[in-house]
Amino acid sequence: MPSGIRLQRIADRVRQELSELLIREINDPRLQHIFITDVKIDKELAFADVYVSAIEGTGRSAEILAGLESASGFFRRILAAKVELRAFPRLRFHWDPTPENADHIEKVLAGLRNKK
């Protein structure tokens, strides 16, 4: 079982390589203008939970997640060649609402500052 530091290094490498794949090699219009916010890998290296968000917000989340799921085999094959592991984990994609939440909080704080 890998250490926590090793799991984090693997997750960071997967996030970096997957981000580059999305920018350079994916032509699917469903996957335009999205970004990887986080990757978490379980202790058994069986699953990599990939958290994504988009510039437009949650409006296209179902479409984006469907596009990612359909391309997951391609992603896994390319990532397995770039990140050397005995067995590459299966990719699971999740929507990350954190950027929208942060934007909402920022607007609320700005509104409070303007009231003063």
Solvent accessible surface area in square Angstrom, and as a share of the most:
residue,aa,sasa,rsa
1,M,178,0.80
2,P,31,0.20
3,S,70,0.45
4,G,56,0.54
5,I,130,0.66
6,R,98,0.36
7,L,21,0.11
8,Q,95,0.42
9,R,150,0.55
10,I,10,0.05
11,A,3,0.02
12,D,56,0.29
13,R,99,0.36
14,V,0,0.00
15,R,86,0.31
16,Q,99,0.44
17,E,18,0.08
18,L,0,0.00
19,S,34,0.22
20,E,62,0.28
21,L,4,0.02
22,L,17,0.08
23,I,140,0.71
24,R,182,0.66
25,E,89,0.40
26,I,20,0.10
27,N,137,0.70
28,D,35,0.18
29,P,103,0.65
30,R,78,0.28
31,L,6,0.03
32,Q,71,0.32
33,H,118,0.53
34,I,20,0.10
35,F,81,0.34
36,I,16,0.08
37,T,43,0.25
38,D,43,0.22
39,V,3,0.02
40,K,114,0.48
41,I,18,0.09
42,D,45,0.23
43,K,122,0.52
44,E,120,0.54
45,L,37,0.18
46,A,44,0.34
47,F,55,0.23
48,A,0,0.00
49,D,24,0.13
50,V,0,0.00
51,Y,57,0.22
52,V,0,0.00
53,S,0,0.00
54,A,5,0.04
55,I,130,0.66
56,E,94,0.42
57,G,9,0.09
58,T,74,0.43
59,G,76,0.73
60,R,54,0.20
61,S,24,0.16
62,A,80,0.62
63,E,75,0.33
64,I,0,0.00
65,L,43,0.21
66,A,52,0.40
67,G,0,0.00
68,L,0,0.00
69,E,89,0.40
70,S,79,0.51
71,A,20,0.15
72,S,25,0.16
73,G,46,0.44
74,F,65,0.27
75,F,0,0.00
76,R,89,0.32
77,R,153,0.56
78,I,41,0.21
79,L,0,0.00
80,A,46,0.35
81,A,84,0.65
82,K,86,0.36
83,V,7,0.04
84,E,158,0.71
85,L,33,0.17
86,R,247,0.90
87,A,70,0.54
88,F,14,0.06
89,P,1,0.01
90,R,134,0.49
91,L,14,0.07
92,R,94,0.34
93,F,14,0.06
94,H,66,0.29
95,W,42,0.15
96,D,18,0.10
97,P,64,0.40
98,T,80,0.46
99,P,45,0.28
100,E,46,0.21
101,N,80,0.41
102,A,57,0.44
103,D,72,0.37
104,H,117,0.52
105,I,100,0.51
106,E,92,0.41
107,K,133,0.57
108,V,73,0.42
109,L,76,0.38
110,A,37,0.29
111,G,31,0.29
112,L,95,0.47
113,R,144,0.52
114,N,128,0.66
115,K,169,0.71
116,K,207,0.88
